[in-house]
Amino acid sequence: MTRTVALATLAALGLALVTMTAGAQDMMRGVDLTSPAMVSAEMTRPEVEAVLAKASAAQPADFTGKRLSGLDLSGLDLSNAVLRAARLNKTKLRNAKLDRAILDQAWLLDADLTGASLKGAHLFASQMARARFDGANLSGARIAADLTGASMVGASIADANLGADMRNQSMGLMRAVLRSANLERLNARNADLSRADLEFAVLRDADLSGASLKGAELGGADLTGAIVIGADFDGADLVSAKLIAPNGLDRAKNLDKAKNRERLIRK
């Protein structure tokens, strides 16, 4: 490997660390999203399939840092694949299997993961703004990603961990950002959403049974018809949130400890 290639690879893999030390989960600052590195693919679907065919439990398919943007990888089994720092912007992954896949620091801007399975997947510092996860299964996943404006209608994050990573504060507050996301009918049973950013998110008819919303930012969120039995609102900011006709509000936890309860919209 030449020194130039090596430096380019290190730059791609280290991009998140550079930006996170600036104190934010904003990897896009200063990045040219129209550059070939962000919009092109260096592999074809048959080449991706060939790598998957050679993979094993001991040696999972490794696409670290690969440019795979714009490809149609729908239906592929990428279970256990390593996609760390890979670029998958506008990539189609409809009904693909990504169970236990490593997607840390990956780019999936405007990607289509409709109906995909990401059970137990790891998405740390991933950039997934406007990605589509309608009907997808992310149960048990670790998600500290930017999903601003994403669509997760009817998706599942049951038992998933979207809470803030309090161990790496030197890297900035790493947590799930679901600002203005469409989470209608989301299955979030027993999910950890502590300190998650859910401002202006649509959570109509979502199932939040047993979910932790401790310290979550719910300003302007729409929880109309949401199931909140056992949901923990301790420290959650509810300023201008819509909590209209919720199911099981009398069995929610620590609602009296939520912030800005007096500014809730109840009807």
Summary of the structure (lengths in Angstrom):
residues: 267
radius of gyration: 18.8
end to end distance: 63.4
largest distance: 64.1
contacts: 904
relative contact order: 0.08
helix: 16%
strand: 19%
